[in-house]
Amino acid sequence: MLIEDRIHLKLREAFKPQHLAVVNESSEHNVPPGSETHFMIVVVSEAFQGMSRIDRQRRIFEVLGQELKDGVHALSQRTYTPAEWNLAKQRVSASPPCMGGARSF
């Protein structure tokens, strides 16, 4: 199973989201074609109600611990309650451009 599919499945099971997007942004980075190393996720769930942004991120990292060990190098997270998602007009900003990564000194 692809890492992207595993991320999607685990987030669905853990958070029962009203909206979920898992975007493989690896092609925008200095990695071989077909890599699954850089992801952006958007999770909208009632499960985040009353949680700080840090606690939400910690929970995501707990759920995706194995994927992070299996080669996911970067995980950009956008986490919302349904009310926050509506205030954001159901849009997220794009991830910043890659600044390199494999530099030789």
N, C-alpha and C positions, 0 to 999 in steps of 0.2 A: 504494500500500500504506500502511496506517495506521502511524504511528510505533510504536504498541504492538506491532503484528505484526512490524515490523522488529527491535525490541528482542528479542522472543521468538526470532526466527529467528537473529539474530546470537549471542545467548547460548547457544542450543542448539548451534550450529556450533562455537563457541569452547571451550565447557566440557564438552560431553557430560554434562549434569547428570542426577543421579538424581531430582532434584526441581527444578522451575522454576515460579515464579509471577511474573507481571508484572501489577501492579495499577495502573490509571490512577486516580490520586487527584485529578485536576484538578478534579472537581466539588466538592471540599471546599475549594477556594481561590477567590480573587477573580479568576476568569477567565471568559470567555464560555462558555456551554454548548457542549459538544462539543469543548472544547480537549484537547490532548494535551501538557501542559506539566509535569505533576507525576506522577512514578511511584514506586512502591515495588517493588523486586524481591527475590525470595528465590531464591538459587542454591545448590544442594547438589551439590558435585562433588569427585571425587578430585583434580582439578586444583589444588585449594587446599591440598593436603597440603604441609606445610612452609613455607607462605607466611604472612607476617604479615597482619594486617587491612589495614594500609596498602597492602601489595603487592597484595592482592586487589582493593582499591578502584582502585588505579592500573590494574590489568589490565582491570577492567570499563570504566573510562573510556577506555582505549585502544580496546577493542572497540566502544564506543558513541560514539566521537568525533563521527561525522557527525550522529547523532541529537541530541547536545548542541548542535551548531552549528545544527541545524534547528529549534530552539525548545524543547527540553526544558529547563525552568528548574530543576527539582529532581529529584534521583534518590536516593531512600533505598535503601540497600543492606543486605541481610542475607545474608552469605556464610558457608557452612559446609562442612566436610568431612562425609562421611556419619557419622562417629563423633560429631562435634560436634552434628549434627542430631539424632541419637538421644539425646544427653545433654539437648538442649533439648526433648525429648519432641515433636519435630516441630511446634513452635508458635513463633510470633513475636509480639512485642508490636506493637500498632497504632502507626501514625505519630502524632506529636503533632498536636494541632489547629492549624489555620492561625491565625497571629497577625495577619493582615492582608496587607500587602504593597504595596498601591497607596495609600500615604498621601500626602496633600497637606499641605505645610508652609506 
